Amino acid sequence: MRIEVTIAKTTPLPPGAMEALGSELTRRIGKHYPDSENHVLVRYAGSNNLSVMGGAREDKERISEILQETWESADDWFCASE
């Protein structure tokens, strides 16, 4: 599967957050889809969006849930370096 998360340019994130989010999503998605090679891309764009290519509708729904859980638990896995 190819997973692309876009974050609105108007959403300020600390340095390193995009890379950390991509790594954490890759780790969490890999737990649920261990037999598939997942490519996760996180980037800035005009709006927030989630695209899942190569997966079923149920896969997109589950990945959306994983993304929400990951975002909500950022305090647990992201350490901003200053």
C-alpha positions as CSV (number, residue, x, y, z in Angstrom):
1,M,0.0,0.0,0.0
2,R,1.0,3.6,-0.6
3,I,-0.2,6.0,2.1
4,E,0.0,9.7,1.7
5,V,-0.9,12.1,4.5
6,T,-1.0,15.8,3.7
7,I,-1.1,18.5,6.3
8,A,-2.3,22.0,5.6
9,K,0.5,24.5,5.3
10,T,-1.4,26.7,7.7
11,T,-0.8,24.1,10.5
12,P,2.3,25.0,12.3
13,L,4.3,22.0,13.4
14,P,7.6,21.9,15.4
15,P,10.8,21.0,13.6
16,G,11.1,17.3,12.9
17,A,7.4,16.6,13.4
18,M,6.7,15.6,9.8
19,E,9.5,13.0,9.8
20,A,8.6,11.7,13.3
21,L,4.9,11.4,12.2
22,G,5.9,9.4,9.1
23,S,8.1,7.1,11.1
24,E,5.5,6.5,13.8
25,L,2.8,5.9,11.2
26,T,5.0,3.4,9.4
27,R,5.6,1.5,12.7
28,R,2.0,1.5,13.7
29,I,0.6,0.5,10.3
30,G,3.2,-2.2,10.0
31,K,1.8,-3.8,13.1
32,H,-1.6,-4.2,11.5
33,Y,-0.4,-5.0,7.9
34,P,2.8,-6.9,8.5
35,D,2.7,-8.9,5.2
36,S,2.5,-5.8,3.0
37,E,5.2,-3.3,2.1
38,N,3.8,0.0,3.2
39,H,5.1,3.3,1.9
40,V,4.1,6.3,4.1
41,L,4.6,9.8,2.9
42,V,3.8,12.8,5.1
43,R,4.0,16.3,3.5
44,Y,2.6,19.8,3.5
45,A,-0.1,20.7,1.0
46,G,-3.1,23.0,0.7
47,S,-5.3,20.9,3.0
48,N,-5.4,18.0,5.3
49,N,-6.0,14.7,3.5
50,L,-5.4,10.9,3.7
51,S,-4.9,8.9,0.5
52,V,-4.5,5.1,0.6
53,M,-3.6,3.5,-2.7
54,G,-3.6,-0.2,-3.2
55,G,-5.9,-1.0,-0.3
56,A,-9.6,-1.8,0.2
57,R,-12.1,0.7,1.6
58,E,-11.8,-1.1,5.0
59,D,-8.0,-0.5,4.9
60,K,-8.5,3.2,4.4
61,E,-10.9,3.3,7.3
62,R,-8.5,1.4,9.6
63,I,-5.5,3.6,8.5
64,S,-7.6,6.7,9.2
65,E,-8.2,5.3,12.7
66,I,-4.5,4.6,13.2
67,L,-3.7,8.2,12.0
68,Q,-6.1,9.7,14.4
69,E,-4.7,7.6,17.3
70,T,-1.2,8.5,16.3
71,W,-2.0,12.2,16.1
72,E,-3.8,12.2,19.5
73,S,-0.9,10.4,21.2
74,A,1.9,12.6,19.9
75,D,2.9,13.6,23.4
76,D,3.9,9.9,23.9
77,W,6.1,9.5,20.9
78,F,7.3,13.0,19.7
79,C,10.0,14.9,21.4
80,A,10.7,18.3,19.9
81,S,14.3,19.2,19.7
82,E,15.1,22.8,20.2
